[in-house]
Amino acid sequence: MTLFDKSISRRTALKGGMAAAAVMAAPAVLRAAEPPAVKIGVLQPVTGALAMDGEFGRTGAELAIADINASGGIKSLGGAKIEMVFGDARSNPEVGVQEVERMQSEGVAAVVGGFASPICLATTQAAARYDLPYIVDVGVSDQIISRGLTNTFRFAPGFGICTRTAIENLVRINNAAGRPARTVALVHEDGLFGSGLAKLMQTELPKHGFEILETIAVPTPSRDLSNVVLRLRSLRPDLVIPSTYYGETVLLARTMQQQRVRPKAVYAVVNGAASNMRFVKEFPEAAENIMDVNHWHDPRNPKNAALQKRVADAGKQWNYNTPLNYSCMMLLADAIERAASADRTKIIEALAASTFQDHLMPYGPTKFEGGQNQGAAPVSTQVQTSQIRVVYPESFADAKPIFPVES
């Protein structure tokens, strides 16, 4: 090869290299034009005792993120997409904290979820160390929002609101029926959730003329509640009020059915099964006529019917956690949109000033005071002909209560 040939080859190689570099650089330029994604932590217990509820919550968050991104992302950030960083709390507060620490290291702008009160108590505290905004989906313990954590916002109602509403609705329903119910037996799980609710009910129900015959604690998980039901048989209360998780509620209802214990009503409060379609479908006779004061979607909102269809088409089950977490994610996206920033401090400020209304729940406009959404309230539901219906308040109801239940 001559020197000329070498020169030609060198020039050709240089041109080729420059062209290749340009081609390789082009995608980088295109990518640079796209705004960076906003990472959001989604924390749910999808393994362990609370796995079913965790899956409901994850489904809602995933559907909301898909809708946010499909509609153009966060427009004030140039169409930035939401990127989910998922964490499995494994039904354990300590694991939940570990997942929040991992989310922090991965640079999330906020966290949504948690479900159970013990998980939410631990994980919101962990997030507070980093001024990491945290929207609690369920977590009904009022300790969650009574510690002055400015990063923590609970979208749904807590113990106090749920218990007050449960008592108010019970009094109205009982009075409308001629006050057939006067005596009560409380059955609660022995953790933070059940014990807290039982204590509040013990204090408040006697003020409205109800006599509490006995308060019975049961462990989670429980494998046999025969002795509890035998005790109920001997007490013969007008009302049985359970505040238990899914497995224990199902076991209690089935055992009561088998032993023919038939009070005038089973009136649950924030119950794990009484507002759960899985229970209704698998054990329709045991579930029939059970009432609950709980989170539920707004049956009048047509968006819920559309979302339910998407969930069913995906082969998944529907429960209140799904529209609730969908709404929590939409609330967060609205705050980021208004903040025009993924900065944590600005997101916290935007959440604190939120008046978000485009949710799927039977709530008013969002308004946070001390971390609690004042627009949130539970509804009274009842299983009627194998469907969960809202029976109170009338403004959201799609059925009338059956009370008392005929023996």
C-alpha positions as CSV (number, residue, x, y, z in Angstrom):
1,M,0.0,0.0,0.0
2,T,1.4,3.4,-1.0
3,L,1.5,6.5,1.2
4,F,-1.4,7.9,-0.9
5,D,-3.4,4.8,-0.3
6,K,-2.8,5.0,3.4
7,S,-3.8,8.7,3.4
8,I,-7.1,7.9,1.6
9,S,-7.8,5.0,4.0
10,R,-7.1,7.2,6.9
11,R,-9.4,10.0,5.7
12,T,-12.1,7.4,4.9
13,A,-11.7,5.9,8.3
14,L,-11.9,9.3,10.0
15,K,-15.0,10.2,8.0
16,G,-16.6,6.9,8.8
17,G,-15.8,7.3,12.5
18,M,-17.3,10.8,12.5
19,A,-20.4,9.6,10.8
20,A,-20.7,6.7,13.2
21,A,-20.3,9.1,16.1
22,A,-23.0,11.3,14.7
23,V,-25.4,8.4,14.4
24,M,-24.6,7.3,17.9
25,A,-25.0,10.8,19.2
26,A,-28.4,11.3,17.6
27,P,-30.4,9.1,20.0
28,A,-28.7,10.8,22.9
29,V,-29.8,14.2,21.5
30,L,-33.4,12.8,21.1
31,R,-33.2,11.4,24.6
32,A,-32.0,14.7,26.0
33,A,-35.1,16.3,24.6
34,E,-37.3,14.1,26.8
35,P,-37.6,15.3,30.4
36,P,-36.4,13.0,33.1
37,A,-39.0,10.7,34.6
38,V,-40.3,11.5,38.1
39,K,-39.7,8.4,40.3
40,I,-42.5,7.6,42.7
41,G,-42.3,4.9,45.3
42,V,-45.3,2.6,45.6
43,L,-45.2,0.6,48.9
44,Q,-47.6,-2.3,49.4
45,P,-47.5,-5.6,51.3
46,V,-47.9,-8.0,48.4
47,T,-46.5,-11.0,50.3
48,G,-47.4,-12.3,53.7
49,A,-50.7,-12.0,55.6
50,L,-51.8,-8.8,53.9
51,A,-50.8,-9.7,50.4
52,M,-54.4,-9.6,48.9
53,D,-54.9,-6.0,50.0
54,G,-51.4,-5.1,48.8
55,E,-52.2,-6.4,45.4
56,F,-55.4,-4.3,45.3
57,G,-53.4,-1.2,46.1
58,R,-50.6,-1.9,43.6
59,T,-53.2,-2.4,40.8
60,G,-54.8,1.0,41.6
61,A,-51.4,2.8,41.6
62,E,-50.3,1.1,38.3
63,L,-53.5,2.0,36.5
64,A,-53.2,5.6,37.6
65,I,-49.6,5.8,36.5
66,A,-50.6,4.4,33.1
67,D,-53.3,7.0,32.7
68,I,-51.1,9.9,33.8
69,N,-48.4,8.9,31.3
70,A,-50.9,8.2,28.5
71,S,-52.4,11.7,29.0
72,G,-49.1,13.4,28.5
73,G,-47.3,13.0,31.8
74,I,-46.6,16.0,34.1
75,K,-47.2,18.8,31.7
76,S,-45.6,21.5,33.8
77,L,-42.4,19.4,33.6
78,G,-42.5,19.2,29.9
79,G,-44.5,15.9,29.8
80,A,-42.3,14.1,32.3
81,K,-43.5,10.5,32.8
82,I,-44.1,8.9,36.2
83,E,-41.8,5.9,36.9
84,M,-42.9,3.5,39.6
85,V,-40.3,2.2,42.1
86,F,-42.2,-0.6,43.7
87,G,-41.5,-1.9,47.2
88,D,-43.0,-5.0,48.9
89,A,-43.4,-4.4,52.6
90,R,-44.0,-8.1,53.0
91,S,-46.7,-7.4,55.7
92,N,-43.9,-6.3,58.1
93,P,-43.1,-2.8,59.3
94,E,-39.4,-3.4,59.5
95,V,-39.3,-4.5,55.9
96,G,-41.4,-1.5,54.9
97,V,-38.7,0.8,56.4
98,Q,-36.0,-1.1,54.5
99,E,-38.0,-0.5,51.3
100,V,-38.4,3.2,52.0
101,E,-34.6,3.4,52.6
102,R,-34.1,1.8,49.2
103,M,-36.5,4.1,47.5
104,Q,-34.7,7.1,49.1
105,S,-31.4,5.8,47.6
106,E,-33.1,5.4,44.2
107,G,-34.2,9.1,44.3
108,V,-37.9,8.9,44.5
109,A,-39.8,12.2,44.7
110,A,-42.6,10.8,46.9
111,V,-44.1,7.5,48.3
112,V,-47.7,6.3,48.1
113,G,-49.3,3.4,50.0
114,G,-48.4,1.3,53.0
115,F,-51.9,-0.1,53.7
116,A,-51.6,-1.4,57.3
117,S,-51.3,1.0,60.3
118,P,-48.1,-0.6,61.8
119,I,-46.4,-0.4,58.4
120,C,-47.5,3.2,57.8
121,L,-46.4,4.3,61.3
122,A,-42.9,3.0,60.7
123,T,-42.5,4.0,57.0
124,T,-43.8,7.5,57.3
125,Q,-41.3,8.1,60.2
126,A,-38.5,6.7,58.0
127,A,-39.6,8.9,55.1
128,A,-39.7,12.0,57.4
129,R,-35.9,11.7,58.0
130,Y,-35.5,12.7,54.3
131,D,-38.4,15.1,54.0
132,L,-39.8,12.6,51.6
133,P,-43.5,13.2,50.8
134,Y,-45.7,10.3,51.8
135,I,-49.3,9.8,50.9
136,V,-50.9,7.2,53.2
137,D,-53.6,5.2,51.4
138,V,-55.4,3.4,54.3
139,G,-53.5,3.2,57.6
140,V,-56.4,4.1,59.9
141,S,-54.4,4.7,63.2
142,D,-54.6,8.3,64.1
143,Q,-51.1,8.1,65.5
144,I,-49.9,8.3,61.9
145,I,-51.0,11.9,61.5
146,S,-50.8,13.1,65.2
147,R,-47.0,13.2,65.4
148,G,-46.5,16.4,63.5
149,L,-44.8,14.9,60.5
150,T,-45.0,17.5,57.8
151,N,-44.2,15.0,55.0
152,T,-47.2,12.8,55.8
153,F,-50.6,13.1,54.2
154,R,-53.4,10.6,54.8
155,F,-56.0,10.8,52.0
156,A,-58.6,8.4,53.5
157,P,-60.3,8.8,56.9
158,G,-58.8,7.4,60.1
159,F,-59.9,5.8,63.3
160,G,-61.6,8.9,64.7
161,I,-63.5,9.8,61.6
162,C,-64.5,6.2,60.9
163,T,-65.7,5.6,64.4
164,R,-67.7,8.8,64.7
165,T,-69.3,8.1,61.3
166,A,-70.0,4.5,62.2
167,I,-71.8,5.5,65.3
168,E,-73.7,8.3,63.7
169,N,-74.8,6.1,60.8
170,L,-75.7,3.3,63.2
171,V,-77.8,5.6,65.4
172,R,-79.7,6.9,62.3
173,I,-80.3,3.5,60.9
174,N,-81.3,2.0,64.2
175,N,-83.6,4.9,65.0
176,A,-85.3,4.7,61.6
177,A,-86.1,1.1,62.3
178,G,-87.6,1.8,65.7
179,R,-84.4,1.1,67.8
180,P,-84.4,-2.7,67.6
181,A,-80.7,-2.9,68.6
182,R,-79.6,-2.1,72.1
183,T,-76.9,-4.5,73.1
184,V,-73.4,-5.0,71.5
185,A,-70.5,-7.4,71.4
186,L,-67.2,-6.1,70.1
187,V,-64.9,-8.5,68.4
188,H,-61.5,-7.0,67.4
189,E,-58.1,-8.1,66.3
190,D,-55.5,-7.6,69.0
191,G,-53.2,-5.3,67.1
192,L,-53.0,-1.5,66.7
193,F,-55.9,-1.4,64.3
194,G,-58.5,-3.5,66.1
195,S,-57.6,-2.4,69.6
196,G,-57.8,1.2,68.8
197,L,-61.2,1.0,67.2
198,A,-62.5,-1.2,70.1
199,K,-61.4,1.4,72.6
200,L,-63.1,4.2,70.8
201,M,-66.3,2.2,70.4
202,Q,-66.3,1.3,74.1
203,T,-66.2,5.0,74.9
204,E,-68.7,6.3,72.4
205,L,-71.4,3.7,72.0
206,P,-72.8,4.0,75.6
207,K,-73.3,7.7,75.0
208,H,-75.9,6.7,72.5
209,G,-77.8,4.2,74.6
210,F,-76.0,1.0,73.5
211,E,-74.9,-1.5,76.2
212,I,-71.6,-3.2,75.5
213,L,-71.9,-6.8,76.8
214,E,-68.4,-7.8,76.1
215,T,-65.2,-6.9,74.2
216,I,-63.4,-9.9,72.7
217,A,-59.9,-9.8,71.3
218,V,-58.7,-12.3,68.7
219,P,-55.2,-12.8,67.3
220,T,-54.1,-12.3,63.7
221,P,-54.0,-14.9,62.2
222,S,-56.6,-17.0,63.9
223,R,-57.3,-20.6,63.0
224,D,-60.4,-21.3,65.1
225,L,-63.0,-18.9,66.5
226,S,-65.4,-21.5,67.8
227,N,-65.0,-20.4,71.4
228,V,-65.6,-16.8,70.4
229,V,-68.8,-17.7,68.6
230,L,-69.9,-19.9,71.5
231,R,-69.5,-16.9,73.8
232,L,-71.6,-14.8,71.4
233,R,-74.3,-17.4,71.5
234,S,-74.4,-17.2,75.2
235,L,-74.4,-13.3,75.2
236,R,-77.0,-13.0,72.5
237,P,-76.2,-9.4,71.6
238,D,-78.4,-7.5,69.2
239,L,-75.3,-6.3,67.3
240,V,-71.9,-8.0,66.7
241,I,-69.3,-5.4,65.7
242,P,-66.1,-6.9,64.3
243,S,-63.0,-4.9,63.6
244,T,-60.8,-7.6,62.1
245,Y,-58.7,-8.4,59.0
246,Y,-59.9,-10.5,56.1
247,G,-59.2,-14.0,57.4
248,E,-60.6,-13.5,60.9
249,T,-63.8,-11.9,59.6
250,V,-64.4,-14.7,57.1
251,L,-63.7,-17.3,59.9
252,L,-66.0,-15.5,62.3
253,A,-68.9,-15.1,59.8
254,R,-68.7,-18.7,58.7
255,T,-68.5,-20.0,62.2
256,M,-71.5,-17.9,63.2
257,Q,-73.4,-19.3,60.2
258,Q,-72.5,-22.9,61.1
259,Q,-73.5,-22.4,64.8
260,R,-76.7,-20.5,63.8
261,V,-75.7,-17.3,65.7
262,R,-77.9,-14.7,64.2
263,P,-77.9,-11.2,65.7
264,K,-80.1,-8.5,64.4
265,A,-77.1,-7.2,62.5
266,V,-73.4,-7.7,62.0
267,Y,-72.2,-4.1,61.8
268,A,-68.5,-4.0,61.0
269,V,-66.2,-1.1,61.2
270,V,-63.2,-0.7,58.8
271,N,-63.4,-4.4,58.2
272,G,-61.0,-6.6,56.2
273,A,-63.7,-8.7,54.5
274,A,-67.2,-7.1,55.0
275,S,-66.4,-4.7,52.0
276,N,-64.5,-7.3,50.0
277,M,-65.9,-8.9,46.9
278,R,-63.8,-12.0,47.3
279,F,-65.6,-12.8,50.6
280,V,-68.9,-12.2,48.9
281,K,-68.2,-14.4,46.0
282,E,-66.6,-17.3,47.9
283,F,-69.0,-17.4,50.9
284,P,-72.2,-15.6,49.7
285,E,-74.5,-17.0,52.5
286,A,-72.1,-16.1,55.3
287,A,-71.6,-12.6,53.8
288,E,-75.2,-11.8,53.0
289,N,-76.6,-8.7,54.9
290,I,-73.3,-7.9,56.7
291,M,-72.9,-4.2,57.1
292,D,-69.7,-2.3,57.2
293,V,-68.5,1.3,57.7
294,N,-65.5,1.5,55.5
295,H,-63.7,2.9,52.5
296,W,-65.5,2.4,49.3
297,H,-65.7,3.9,45.8
298,D,-68.4,6.4,44.8
299,P,-71.0,4.3,43.0
300,R,-72.4,7.3,41.2
301,N,-69.1,8.2,39.5
302,P,-69.0,6.6,36.1
303,K,-65.2,6.5,36.1
304,N,-65.4,3.7,38.7
305,A,-67.4,1.5,36.4
306,A,-64.8,2.0,33.7
307,L,-62.0,1.3,36.0
308,Q,-63.7,-1.8,37.3
309,K,-64.0,-3.1,33.8
310,R,-60.3,-2.6,33.2
311,V,-59.5,-4.5,36.4
312,A,-61.8,-7.4,35.4
313,D,-60.4,-7.4,31.9
314,A,-56.9,-7.8,33.4
315,G,-58.2,-10.9,35.3
316,K,-57.9,-9.1,38.7
317,Q,-60.3,-8.5,41.6
318,W,-61.7,-5.2,42.7
319,N,-61.7,-3.8,46.1
320,Y,-61.8,-0.3,47.7
321,N,-57.9,-0.2,47.8
322,T,-57.9,-0.1,44.0
323,P,-59.8,3.2,43.5
324,L,-58.3,4.6,46.7
325,N,-54.7,4.1,45.5
326,Y,-55.7,5.3,42.0
327,S,-57.0,8.5,43.6
328,C,-53.9,8.8,45.8
329,M,-51.6,8.7,42.8
330,M,-53.8,11.2,40.9
331,L,-53.6,13.5,44.0
332,L,-49.8,13.3,43.9
333,A,-49.6,13.9,40.2
334,D,-51.8,17.0,40.6
335,A,-49.5,18.2,43.4
336,I,-46.4,17.7,41.2
337,E,-48.2,19.4,38.3
338,R,-49.0,22.5,40.4
339,A,-45.5,22.5,42.0
340,A,-44.0,22.3,38.5
341,S,-41.2,20.5,40.2
342,A,-40.0,17.1,41.5
343,D,-38.4,18.9,44.5
344,R,-39.7,17.2,47.7
345,T,-40.2,20.5,49.6
346,K,-42.3,22.0,46.8
347,I,-44.4,18.8,46.5
348,I,-45.0,18.9,50.2
349,E,-46.2,22.5,49.9
350,A,-48.4,21.6,47.0
351,L,-50.0,18.7,48.8
352,A,-50.6,20.9,51.9
353,A,-52.5,23.4,49.7
354,S,-54.4,20.8,47.7
355,T,-58.1,21.1,46.8
356,F,-58.0,18.0,44.5
357,Q,-61.5,16.9,43.5
358,D,-60.9,14.5,40.6
359,H,-60.9,11.4,42.7
360,L,-63.0,8.2,42.7
361,M,-64.0,8.2,46.4
362,P,-67.2,9.4,48.1
363,Y,-65.4,12.4,49.4
364,G,-65.6,16.2,49.1
365,P,-62.7,18.3,47.9
366,T,-59.3,17.5,49.4
367,K,-58.2,19.7,52.2
368,F,-55.3,18.7,54.5
369,E,-55.2,19.8,58.1
370,G,-52.4,18.4,60.2
371,G,-51.8,15.8,57.5
372,Q,-55.4,14.5,57.5
373,N,-57.7,15.0,54.5
374,Q,-60.8,16.7,56.0
375,G,-62.8,16.0,52.9
376,A,-62.6,12.2,53.5
377,A,-65.3,10.1,55.1
378,P,-66.3,6.4,55.1
379,V,-69.6,5.1,53.9
380,S,-71.9,2.4,55.3
381,T,-72.1,-0.6,53.0
382,Q,-74.2,-3.8,53.1
383,V,-74.0,-7.0,51.2
384,Q,-77.3,-7.4,49.4
385,T,-78.0,-10.3,47.0
386,S,-74.2,-10.9,46.7
387,Q,-73.4,-7.3,45.8
388,I,-71.8,-4.6,48.0
389,R,-74.1,-1.6,48.1
390,V,-73.7,1.8,49.7
391,V,-76.6,2.3,52.1
392,Y,-75.5,5.5,53.9
393,P,-75.2,8.5,53.5
394,E,-78.1,8.9,51.1
395,S,-76.1,11.3,49.0
396,F,-73.9,8.4,47.8
397,A,-76.2,5.5,48.4
398,D,-77.3,3.0,45.7
399,A,-79.5,0.9,48.1
400,K,-81.5,1.2,51.3
401,P,-80.3,-0.7,54.4
402,I,-81.9,-4.0,55.5
403,F,-82.0,-3.5,59.2
404,P,-82.7,-5.4,61.4
405,V,-81.9,-8.7,59.6
406,E,-84.6,-11.3,60.0
407,S,-83.4,-14.4,61.9
